[in-house]
């Protein structure tokens, strides 16, 4: 199989980037975050891409970053929360899974996501009622997260390190590596 060792997906507040970093540290492999890749591609922070260029441009850059990252061998990949909504990204994840890749949906409830996110971000989730907007995003995204995932790992009441442990345990039977 080519591509990352594992791809983590989930909504804001699910600890996707934090758990990816913790998992990569446990395994001694590189971590890659598509939000950081978007910032490199755009030459500015994600929040500025949203404000200056709009969400549509951000999603285009996010897809480019996801496509490129799925071609890189080894490591742990953290996909941005909405990356899975791009049809070509979903197709790329399906090909990755078909080739034996693992995609983990880090699931979280609003109650636990709210304090993690803070609802003070410059992304569209911060517009209007942030709790209602987060729930609407999750209602839209949950079926896609579930469709692209190999396994689902809950992140409520967990630290990033605990989530990494849960991901490792969920993948151990499937990959047989036991590490």
Sine and cosine of phi, psi and omega as CSV:
sin_phi,cos_phi,sin_psi,cos_psi,sin_omega,cos_omega
0.00,0.00,0.68,-0.74,0.13,-0.99
-0.98,-0.21,0.28,-0.96,0.00,-1.00
0.97,-0.24,-0.08,-1.00,-0.03,-1.00
-0.90,0.44,0.31,-0.95,0.08,-1.00
-0.93,0.36,-0.59,0.81,0.04,-1.00
-0.42,-0.91,0.51,-0.86,0.08,-1.00
-0.89,-0.45,0.77,-0.64,0.06,-1.00
-0.96,-0.27,0.73,-0.68,0.04,-1.00
-0.76,-0.65,0.40,-0.91,0.05,-1.00
0.30,-0.96,0.16,-0.99,-0.06,-1.00
-0.98,0.20,0.18,-0.98,0.12,-0.99
-0.83,0.56,0.71,-0.70,0.01,-1.00
1.00,-0.08,-0.05,1.00,0.01,-1.00
-1.00,0.06,-0.03,1.00,-0.01,-1.00
0.94,0.33,0.51,0.86,-0.03,-1.00
-0.86,0.52,-0.83,0.56,-0.03,-1.00
-0.91,0.42,-0.61,0.79,-0.02,-1.00
-0.92,0.38,-0.69,0.73,0.02,-1.00
-0.93,0.37,-0.59,0.81,0.04,-1.00
-0.88,0.48,-0.69,0.72,0.02,-1.00
-0.90,0.43,-0.67,0.74,0.00,-1.00
-0.91,0.41,-0.65,0.76,0.01,-1.00
-0.92,0.39,-0.69,0.73,0.03,-1.00
-0.87,0.48,-0.64,0.77,0.03,-1.00
-0.90,0.43,-0.67,0.75,0.02,-1.00
-0.87,0.49,-0.64,0.77,-0.07,-1.00
-1.00,0.00,-0.19,0.98,-0.03,-1.00
0.93,0.38,0.62,0.79,0.00,-1.00
-0.82,-0.57,0.26,-0.96,0.02,-1.00
-0.95,0.32,0.41,-0.91,0.10,-1.00
-0.90,-0.43,0.58,-0.81,0.04,-1.00
-0.72,-0.70,0.69,-0.73,-0.02,-1.00
-0.83,-0.56,0.84,-0.55,-0.05,-1.00
-0.91,0.41,-0.43,0.90,0.08,-1.00
-0.89,0.45,-0.66,0.75,0.05,-1.00
-0.91,0.41,-0.61,0.79,0.04,-1.00
-0.90,0.43,-0.65,0.76,0.04,-1.00
-0.88,0.47,-0.68,0.74,0.02,-1.00
-0.88,0.48,-0.64,0.77,0.05,-1.00
-0.91,0.41,-0.70,0.72,0.00,-1.00
-0.89,0.46,-0.66,0.75,-0.07,-1.00
-0.99,0.10,-0.37,0.93,-0.05,-1.00
0.97,0.26,0.37,0.93,0.02,-1.00
-0.33,-0.94,0.28,-0.96,0.00,-1.00
-0.88,0.47,0.45,-0.89,0.02,-1.00
-0.80,0.61,-0.70,0.71,-0.02,-1.00
-0.84,0.54,-0.63,0.78,0.02,-1.00
-0.95,0.32,-0.55,0.83,0.06,-1.00
-0.88,0.48,-0.71,0.70,0.03,-1.00
-0.86,0.51,-0.73,0.68,-0.07,-1.00
-0.95,0.30,-0.75,0.66,-0.10,-0.99
-0.98,0.21,-0.65,0.76,-0.18,-0.98
-0.93,-0.38,-0.27,0.96,0.02,-1.00
1.00,-0.04,0.30,-0.96,-0.04,-1.00
-0.91,0.41,-0.59,0.81,-0.02,-1.00
-0.87,0.50,-0.70,0.72,0.03,-1.00
-0.91,0.41,-0.66,0.75,0.05,-1.00
-0.84,0.53,-0.71,0.70,-0.03,-1.00
-0.90,0.43,-0.58,0.82,0.08,-1.00
-0.89,0.46,-0.75,0.66,0.01,-1.00
-0.90,0.44,-0.62,0.78,0.00,-1.00
-0.90,0.45,-0.66,0.75,0.04,-1.00
-0.90,0.44,-0.69,0.72,0.04,-1.00
-0.85,0.53,-0.69,0.72,0.00,-1.00
-0.91,0.42,-0.67,0.74,0.00,-1.00
-0.91,0.42,-0.71,0.71,0.00,-1.00
-0.85,0.52,-0.74,0.67,-0.01,-1.00
-0.90,0.43,-0.67,0.74,-0.04,-1.00
-0.92,0.39,-0.56,0.83,0.01,-1.00
-0.94,0.35,-0.24,0.97,0.04,-1.00
-1.00,-0.05,-0.17,0.99,-0.04,-1.00
-1.00,0.06,0.78,-0.62,-0.04,-1.00
-0.97,0.26,0.51,-0.86,0.09,-1.00
0.94,0.33,0.06,-1.00,0.11,-0.99
0.99,0.11,0.01,-1.00,0.01,-1.00
-0.88,-0.48,0.77,-0.64,-0.03,-1.00
-0.93,-0.37,0.81,-0.59,0.12,-0.99
-0.98,-0.21,0.90,-0.43,0.05,-1.00
-1.00,0.00,0.60,-0.80,0.09,-1.00
-0.86,0.51,0.46,-0.89,-0.12,-0.99
-0.82,0.58,-0.60,0.80,-0.03,-1.00
-0.99,-0.14,0.02,1.00,-0.05,-1.00
-0.84,0.54,-0.58,0.81,-0.06,-1.00
-0.92,0.40,-0.29,0.96,-0.04,-1.00
-0.97,0.24,-0.33,0.94,0.03,-1.00
-0.96,0.29,0.84,-0.54,-0.07,-1.00
-0.83,0.56,-0.60,0.80,0.00,-1.00
-0.95,0.31,-0.51,0.86,0.08,-1.00
-0.94,0.34,-0.66,0.75,0.06,-1.00
-0.88,0.48,-0.66,0.75,0.05,-1.00
-0.90,0.44,-0.67,0.74,0.02,-1.00
-0.89,0.46,-0.64,0.77,0.05,-1.00
-0.91,0.41,-0.61,0.79,0.05,-1.00
-0.89,0.45,-0.67,0.75,0.05,-1.00
-0.90,0.43,-0.66,0.75,0.02,-1.00
-0.87,0.49,-0.73,0.69,0.04,-1.00
-0.90,0.44,-0.68,0.73,-0.02,-1.00
-0.88,0.48,-0.47,0.88,0.01,-1.00
-1.00,0.06,0.10,0.99,0.04,-1.00
0.98,-0.20,0.11,0.99,-0.01,-1.00
-0.98,0.21,0.45,-0.89,0.00,-1.00
-0.96,-0.27,0.77,-0.64,0.08,-1.00
-0.87,-0.50,0.84,-0.54,-0.05,-1.00
-0.93,-0.37,0.84,-0.54,0.08,-1.00
-1.00,0.02,0.91,-0.40,0.08,-1.00
-1.00,0.04,0.95,-0.30,-0.09,-1.00
-1.00,-0.05,0.57,-0.82,0.00,-1.00
-0.49,-0.87,0.54,-0.84,0.09,-1.00
-1.00,-0.01,0.33,-0.94,0.03,-1.00
-0.84,0.55,-0.64,0.77,-0.03,-1.00
-0.84,0.55,-0.61,0.79,-0.02,-1.00
-1.00,-0.02,-0.45,0.89,0.02,-1.00
-0.95,0.31,-0.61,0.79,-0.11,-0.99
-0.80,0.60,-0.79,0.61,-0.01,-1.00
-0.94,0.34,-0.44,0.90,0.02,-1.00
-0.95,0.32,-0.65,0.76,-0.04,-1.00
-0.99,0.16,-0.64,0.77,-0.02,-1.00
0.98,0.18,-0.22,0.98,0.01,-1.00
0.76,0.65,0.61,0.79,0.06,-1.00
-0.80,-0.60,0.42,0.91,-0.03,-1.00
-0.99,0.13,0.33,-0.95,-0.01,-1.00
-1.00,0.05,0.10,1.00,0.03,-1.00
-0.99,0.13,0.11,-0.99,-0.07,-1.00
-0.88,0.48,-0.40,0.92,-0.01,-1.00
-0.88,0.48,-0.42,0.91,-0.06,-1.00
-0.99,0.14,-0.11,0.99,-0.03,-1.00
-0.99,0.13,0.67,-0.74,0.02,-1.00
0.95,0.30,-0.59,-0.81,0.03,-1.00
-0.99,0.14,0.96,-0.28,-0.12,-0.99
-0.89,0.45,-0.59,0.81,0.01,-1.00
-0.92,0.39,-0.69,0.72,0.03,-1.00
-0.90,0.43,-0.66,0.75,0.01,-1.00
-0.91,0.42,-0.67,0.74,0.03,-1.00
-0.87,0.49,-0.71,0.71,-0.02,-1.00
-0.89,0.45,-0.64,0.77,0.04,-1.00
-0.90,0.44,-0.68,0.74,0.05,-1.00
-0.88,0.48,-0.69,0.72,-0.02,-1.00
-0.91,0.41,-0.64,0.77,0.05,-1.00
-0.87,0.49,-0.63,0.78,0.02,-1.00
-0.95,0.32,-0.66,0.75,-0.14,-0.99
-1.00,0.06,-0.48,0.88,-0.08,-1.00
-0.77,0.64,-0.75,0.66,-0.01,-1.00
-0.86,0.50,-0.56,0.83,0.00,-1.00
-0.96,0.29,-0.70,0.71,0.06,-1.00
-0.82,0.57,-0.72,0.69,-0.02,-1.00
-0.91,0.41,-0.60,0.80,-0.01,-1.00
-0.93,0.38,-0.63,0.77,-0.06,-1.00
-1.00,0.10,-0.26,0.97,-0.14,-0.99
-0.99,0.14,0.59,-0.81,0.18,-0.98
-0.99,0.12,-0.67,0.74,0.04,-1.00
-0.62,-0.79,0.34,-0.94,0.06,-1.00
-0.90,-0.45,0.74,-0.67,0.02,-1.00
-0.83,-0.56,0.85,-0.53,0.04,-1.00
-0.96,0.28,0.58,-0.81,-0.02,-1.00
-0.88,-0.47,-0.01,1.00,0.05,-1.00
-0.84,0.54,0.59,-0.80,0.06,-1.00
0.81,0.59,0.55,0.83,-0.02,-1.00
-0.72,-0.69,0.52,-0.86,0.14,-0.99
-1.00,0.07,0.18,-0.98,0.04,-1.00
-0.86,0.51,-0.64,0.76,0.02,-1.00
-0.90,0.43,-0.65,0.76,0.04,-1.00
-0.91,0.41,-0.62,0.79,0.06,-1.00
-0.90,0.45,-0.68,0.73,0.04,-1.00
-0.85,0.52,-0.67,0.74,0.04,-1.00
-0.88,0.47,-0.67,0.74,0.01,-1.00
-0.91,0.42,-0.66,0.75,0.03,-1.00
-0.89,0.46,-0.73,0.68,0.01,-1.00
-0.83,0.55,-0.73,0.69,0.00,-1.00
-0.91,0.42,-0.64,0.77,0.00,-1.00
-0.92,0.39,-0.52,0.85,-0.03,-1.00
-1.00,0.02,-0.37,0.93,-0.09,-1.00
-0.81,0.59,-0.74,0.67,-0.01,-1.00
-0.91,0.42,-0.56,0.83,-0.06,-1.00
-0.96,0.28,-0.63,0.78,-0.07,-1.00
-0.99,-0.10,-0.25,0.97,0.08,-1.00
0.93,0.36,0.08,1.00,-0.07,-1.00
-0.99,0.16,-0.47,0.88,0.02,-1.00
0.93,0.37,0.21,0.98,0.04,-1.00
-0.97,-0.25,0.00,0.00,0.00,0.00
